[in-house]
Amino acid sequence: MRVLAIDTALEACSVAVFDTAHADARAQETLPMQRGHAEALMPLIERMLARAELDAADLDRIAVTTGPGSFTGLRVGIAAARGIALASGRPAIGLTTLAAFAAPFIAADDTLPVVVAIDARHDHVYLQVFGPGGRTVVAPRIAPLREALRVSTSGAPRIIGTAANKLAASWPLGERRPSLVEQRGAPRIEWVARLGAAATDTDTPPKPLYLRAPDAHPQDAVQLARR
């Protein structure tokens, strides 16, 4: 199965072309960036397809991260994935950023919990906690740092994400320390591809997982009245 994977949710613009017949991605590249995903994404997709010597019609599915993350970045990646899916007649698969962060750690050892923490600013994090076997213990949510610590401190967890260091630095005294802390600006794109290849729901178009309302709101006072 040939999968085009896209991630623009956080601090990178990443694309991979993954073939399940091979051990590694046929082509992949990650460009660290805080903004500018819209300008970088399509040239990157074209470059990765060319490197893999494939066209969009050669793909079996397109996988894209759906959040939580940057509101603008999420829309860029999802729009691209849905557009390529429409043009190629292939399904687009949406995967949460939280699951993509956790996947390599669960694959390496599914006996220890994994805490994914993404900085949501204002002392809040986007959070998901995975227990033994990769089952969800705490469902995706936005939470104050104090609450995130309260639900994350059992079982010497591995912590991953853009807020991993923030969570570890505030770890309560007397609690068993995390067994691993990995601060990362974005998930590994090859794992977005692997999750996309393994997904069974190919009928639901990807849509953003925001977990909170946008910071910016329309200015009703300056809107013109309709006639």
C-alpha positions as CSV (number, residue, x, y, z in Angstrom):
1,M,0.0,0.0,0.0
2,R,1.3,3.4,-1.0
3,V,0.5,6.2,1.4
4,L,1.2,10.0,1.1
5,A,1.5,11.4,4.7
6,I,1.1,15.1,5.5
7,D,1.6,17.0,8.7
8,T,1.3,20.7,9.1
9,A,-0.3,20.8,12.5
10,L,2.5,22.1,14.7
11,E,6.1,23.3,14.3
12,A,7.0,21.6,11.0
13,C,5.8,21.0,7.5
14,S,6.4,17.3,6.8
15,V,5.6,14.9,4.0
16,A,6.4,11.2,3.4
17,V,5.6,8.7,0.7
18,F,5.4,5.3,2.4
19,D,5.1,1.9,0.8
20,T,4.1,-1.0,3.1
21,A,6.1,-3.3,0.9
22,H,9.3,-1.6,2.2
23,A,10.6,-1.2,5.7
24,D,11.2,2.5,5.4
25,A,9.5,5.5,3.7
26,R,10.4,5.8,0.0
27,A,10.8,9.6,0.5
28,Q,10.3,11.9,3.4
29,E,11.3,15.4,4.5
30,T,10.5,17.6,7.5
31,L,10.9,21.4,7.4
32,P,10.9,22.9,10.9
33,M,8.7,26.1,10.9
34,Q,6.3,28.0,13.0
35,R,4.4,29.5,10.1
36,G,4.5,29.5,6.3
37,H,3.1,26.0,5.9
38,A,0.8,27.0,3.1
39,E,3.7,28.2,0.9
40,A,5.9,25.2,1.7
41,L,3.5,22.3,1.5
42,M,2.6,21.8,-2.2
43,P,6.2,22.1,-3.4
44,L,7.3,19.6,-0.7
45,I,4.6,17.1,-1.8
46,E,5.7,17.5,-5.4
47,R,9.3,16.9,-4.4
48,M,8.5,13.8,-2.4
49,L,6.4,12.2,-5.1
50,A,9.2,12.9,-7.6
51,R,11.8,11.4,-5.3
52,A,9.6,8.3,-4.9
53,E,9.0,8.3,-8.7
54,L,5.2,8.3,-8.2
55,D,2.3,10.3,-9.3
56,A,-0.8,11.0,-7.2
57,A,-2.7,8.4,-9.2
58,D,-0.2,5.8,-7.9
59,L,-1.2,6.3,-4.3
60,D,-3.6,4.2,-2.4
61,R,-4.5,6.7,0.3
62,I,-3.6,10.1,1.8
63,A,-3.0,10.4,5.5
64,V,-3.0,13.8,7.3
65,T,-2.8,15.0,10.9
66,T,-6.0,16.6,12.1
67,G,-4.9,18.2,15.4
68,P,-4.9,19.5,17.9
69,G,-2.5,22.1,16.7
70,S,-2.3,25.4,14.9
71,F,-5.7,26.4,13.5
72,T,-4.1,27.7,10.3
73,G,-1.7,24.8,9.9
74,L,-4.4,22.2,10.4
75,R,-6.5,23.8,7.6
76,V,-3.6,23.9,5.2
77,G,-2.8,20.2,5.6
78,I,-6.4,18.9,5.6
79,A,-7.3,21.0,2.6
80,A,-4.3,19.7,0.6
81,A,-5.1,16.1,1.6
82,R,-8.7,16.4,0.6
83,G,-7.9,18.1,-2.6
84,I,-5.4,15.3,-3.6
85,A,-7.9,12.7,-2.6
86,L,-10.6,14.2,-4.7
87,A,-8.3,14.6,-7.7
88,S,-6.9,11.1,-7.5
89,G,-10.0,9.3,-6.4
90,R,-8.3,7.9,-3.3
91,P,-9.4,8.1,0.3
92,A,-8.1,10.7,2.7
93,I,-7.5,9.5,6.3
94,G,-7.4,11.8,9.3
95,L,-5.2,11.0,12.3
96,T,-4.8,13.0,15.5
97,T,-1.6,14.6,16.2
98,L,-1.7,13.0,19.7
99,A,-1.9,9.5,18.3
100,A,0.9,10.2,15.8
101,F,3.2,11.4,18.7
102,A,2.4,8.3,20.7
103,A,2.6,5.6,18.0
104,P,6.4,4.9,18.0
105,F,6.6,4.7,21.8
106,I,3.6,2.3,21.9
107,A,5.2,0.2,19.1
108,A,8.5,0.0,21.0
109,D,7.0,-0.9,24.4
110,D,3.3,-1.1,25.1
111,T,3.7,-1.9,28.7
112,L,4.5,1.6,29.9
113,P,2.0,4.5,29.7
114,V,2.6,7.3,27.2
115,V,1.5,10.9,27.9
116,V,1.3,13.2,24.9
117,A,1.3,16.9,25.8
118,I,1.1,19.7,23.3
119,D,1.5,23.3,24.4
120,A,-1.9,25.1,24.2
121,R,-0.5,28.3,25.8
122,H,-1.8,30.1,28.9
123,D,-0.7,27.2,31.1
124,H,-2.9,24.7,29.3
125,V,-1.9,21.6,27.3
126,Y,-3.6,19.4,24.8
127,L,-3.4,16.0,26.4
128,Q,-4.0,12.3,25.8
129,V,-2.8,9.5,28.0
130,F,-2.3,6.0,26.7
131,G,-2.1,3.0,29.0
132,P,-0.8,-0.6,28.5
133,G,-1.6,-2.0,25.1
134,G,-2.0,1.5,23.7
135,R,-5.5,1.9,25.1
136,T,-6.7,5.4,25.8
137,V,-6.8,6.1,29.6
138,V,-7.4,9.9,29.3
139,A,-9.2,10.9,26.1
140,P,-8.0,13.9,24.0
141,R,-8.7,17.2,25.9
142,I,-7.4,20.6,26.7
143,A,-6.5,20.9,30.4
144,P,-4.8,23.2,32.8
145,L,-1.2,22.2,33.6
146,R,-2.2,21.2,37.1
147,E,-5.0,18.8,35.9
148,A,-2.7,17.4,33.2
149,L,-0.1,16.5,35.9
150,R,-2.8,15.0,38.1
151,V,-3.9,12.5,35.4
152,S,-0.4,11.8,34.2
153,T,1.7,10.8,37.2
154,S,1.1,7.0,37.5
155,G,3.3,4.3,36.2
156,A,6.6,6.1,35.2
157,P,5.1,7.4,31.9
158,R,7.0,8.4,28.8
159,I,6.2,12.0,27.9
160,I,6.3,13.3,24.4
161,G,5.2,16.5,22.6
162,T,5.8,20.2,22.4
163,A,4.9,20.6,26.2
164,A,6.9,17.5,27.4
165,N,9.6,19.6,29.1
166,K,7.0,21.9,30.7
167,L,5.1,18.9,32.1
168,A,8.3,17.2,33.4
169,A,9.6,20.5,35.0
170,S,6.4,20.7,37.0
171,W,6.3,17.1,38.1
172,P,5.0,16.8,41.7
173,L,7.5,15.9,44.4
174,G,7.1,12.4,45.7
175,E,5.7,11.0,42.5
176,R,7.6,8.5,40.4
177,R,9.5,10.4,37.8
178,P,8.8,9.9,34.0
179,S,10.9,7.1,32.5
180,L,11.5,9.3,29.4
181,V,10.8,12.9,28.3
182,E,11.1,13.8,24.6
183,Q,10.4,17.4,23.6
184,R,9.4,17.4,19.9
185,G,7.9,20.1,17.8
186,A,6.0,17.7,15.6
187,P,5.3,13.9,15.3
188,R,7.5,11.7,13.2
189,I,6.0,11.8,9.7
190,E,6.7,8.1,9.0
191,W,4.4,7.2,11.8
192,V,1.6,9.4,10.4
193,A,2.1,7.3,7.2
194,R,2.1,4.0,9.2
195,L,-1.1,4.9,11.1
196,G,-2.7,5.9,7.8
197,A,-1.8,2.6,6.2
198,A,-3.3,0.7,9.2
199,A,-6.5,2.8,9.4
200,T,-9.7,1.0,8.7
201,D,-12.1,3.9,8.4
202,T,-11.6,5.2,4.8
203,D,-15.1,6.7,4.4
204,T,-14.9,9.7,6.8
205,P,-13.2,12.7,5.3
206,P,-10.6,14.3,7.7
207,K,-11.7,17.3,9.6
208,P,-9.9,19.4,12.2
209,L,-9.8,18.4,15.9
210,Y,-9.5,21.8,17.6
211,L,-10.4,20.9,21.2
212,R,-11.0,24.6,21.9
213,A,-12.6,27.6,20.3
214,P,-10.3,29.9,18.2
215,D,-8.7,32.9,19.9
216,A,-9.9,35.3,17.2
217,H,-13.6,36.1,16.8
218,P,-15.5,38.0,14.2
219,Q,-16.0,41.7,14.9
220,D,-19.7,41.9,14.6
221,A,-19.7,45.6,15.2
222,V,-18.0,46.3,11.9
223,Q,-20.0,43.9,9.7
224,L,-22.2,45.5,7.2
225,A,-25.9,44.9,7.4
226,R,-27.3,42.6,4.7
227,R,-29.9,44.0,2.4
